[in-house]
């Protein structure tokens, strides 16, 4: 009458490709509250929590001819970090289940107030957990890999610009590259940039913005280098290149 199920949108994917795991509670009893007792250990995955309503919304679902109330407790975007057979471990929760007391008494007064009309219920804690799920992760293709590829998987675009095209000697300027799209934004690495020796270059400042409100992780990651030209003249910064693997292609 009460169980927890983990559901994935795919069970076969590439390293770095996103999958969604949704943990759902199925019940034919009255649950007054729940709490997560143990989060699943995501060995071999990078995980991002996706937004779910704080108040669990219950819908109806029929399984093997039985009607259940179903609610989403947790949803995650997972990115496998290695190839092979991986496992999504169980989520464990504690449910406070409302149980009707069946105790009988010869006292007519107690019988009267033990009537279900008077909500003669008690609450019991019930532990439930999902079953583990097997996932098959394929390695990324090794043929024709660009030198600029650093493991990004998804769909991305890149824009780059300098803060100014005209500066004085020893006057700083910034060079900014913005990579945006869908995929594991957090692991994106800075594109290679070849700065002429006439510039002094500092390590980039990195900022990221991630949208977890939908079923696809979207966002942008910004890399900003501070450059200081030490000699006058016209300088050329070569193009930057960023490569990614698109599983759909």
ChimeraX attribute file (.defattr): number of C-alpha atoms within 10 A of each C-alpha:
attribute: neighborCount
match mode: 1-to-1
recipient: residues
	/A:1	9
	/A:2	17
	/A:3	15
	/A:4	23
	/A:5	18
	/A:6	21
	/A:7	16
	/A:8	17
	/A:9	10
	/A:10	12
	/A:11	15
	/A:12	14
	/A:13	19
	/A:14	23
	/A:15	23
	/A:16	27
	/A:17	23
	/A:18	27
	/A:19	22
	/A:20	21
	/A:21	21
	/A:22	18
	/A:23	20
	/A:24	18
	/A:25	24
	/A:26	21
	/A:27	20
	/A:28	13
	/A:29	13
	/A:30	14
	/A:31	17
	/A:32	11
	/A:33	13
	/A:34	16
	/A:35	12
	/A:36	15
	/A:37	14
	/A:38	12
	/A:39	11
	/A:40	14
	/A:41	12
	/A:42	16
	/A:43	14
	/A:44	18
	/A:45	19
	/A:46	16
	/A:47	17
	/A:48	16
	/A:49	15
	/A:50	19
	/A:51	14
	/A:52	16
	/A:53	9
	/A:54	9
	/A:55	9
	/A:56	15
	/A:57	12
	/A:58	14
	/A:59	11
	/A:60	11
	/A:61	13
	/A:62	10
	/A:63	8
	/A:64	5
	/A:65	7
	/A:66	9
	/A:67	14
	/A:68	19
	/A:69	17
	/A:70	20
	/A:71	18
	/A:72	21
	/A:73	20
	/A:74	20
	/A:75	20
	/A:76	20
	/A:77	23
	/A:78	23
	/A:79	23
	/A:80	24
	/A:81	17
	/A:82	17
	/A:83	17
	/A:84	15
	/A:85	12
	/A:86	18
	/A:87	16
	/A:88	21
	/A:89	18
	/A:90	21
	/A:91	21
	/A:92	18
	/A:93	21
	/A:94	17
	/A:95	22
	/A:96	18
	/A:97	20
	/A:98	17
	/A:99	14
	/A:100	13
	/A:101	14
	/A:102	11
	/A:103	8
	/A:104	10
	/A:105	11
	/A:106	7
	/A:107	8
	/A:108	10
	/A:109	9
	/A:110	12
	/A:111	12
	/A:112	12
	/A:113	12
	/A:114	19
	/A:115	12
	/A:116	12
	/A:117	8
	/A:118	9
	/A:119	11
	/A:120	14
	/A:121	14
	/A:122	11
	/A:123	16
	/A:124	14
	/A:125	14
	/A:126	13
	/A:127	17
	/A:128	19
	/A:129	21
	/A:130	20
	/A:131	16
	/A:132	14
	/A:133	16
	/A:134	13
	/A:135	19
	/A:136	16
	/A:137	20
	/A:138	17
	/A:139	13
	/A:140	18
	/A:141	9
	/A:142	7
	/A:143	6
	/A:144	6
	/A:145	13
	/A:146	12
	/A:147	10
	/A:148	13
	/A:149	15
	/A:150	17
	/A:151	16
	/A:152	21
	/A:153	25
	/A:154	20
	/A:155	15
	/A:156	20
	/A:157	13
	/A:158	17
	/A:159	11
	/A:160	14
	/A:161	12
	/A:162	16
	/A:163	12
	/A:164	10
	/A:165	9
	/A:166	10
	/A:167	13
	/A:168	13
	/A:169	13
	/A:170	14
	/A:171	11
	/A:172	17
	/A:173	18
	/A:174	16
	/A:175	18
	/A:176	18
	/A:177	21
	/A:178	19
	/A:179	21
	/A:180	21
	/A:181	17
	/A:182	18
	/A:183	25
	/A:184	24
	/A:185	23
	/A:186	15
	/A:187	14
	/A:188	19
	/A:189	16
	/A:190	19
	/A:191	18
	/A:192	12
	/A:193	14
	/A:194	11
	/A:195	14
	/A:196	13
	/A:197	10
	/A:198	14
	/A:199	17
	/A:200	14
	/A:201	17
	/A:202	12
	/A:203	10
	/A:204	17
	/A:205	11
	/A:206	15
	/A:207	12
	/A:208	15
	/A:209	13
	/A:210	17
	/A:211	15
	/A:212	17
	/A:213	12
	/A:214	10
	/A:215	15
	/A:216	16
	/A:217	21
	/A:218	20
	/A:219	19
	/A:220	21
	/A:221	21
	/A:222	20
	/A:223	19
	/A:224	20
	/A:225	18
	/A:226	18
	/A:227	21
	/A:228	19
	/A:229	20
	/A:230	15
	/A:231	13
	/A:232	11
	/A:233	9
	/A:234	7
	/A:235	13
	/A:236	8
	/A:237	11
	/A:238	10
	/A:239	9
	/A:240	15
	/A:241	14
	/A:242	18
	/A:243	18
	/A:244	18
	/A:245	20
	/A:246	14
	/A:247	15
	/A:248	6
	/A:249	4
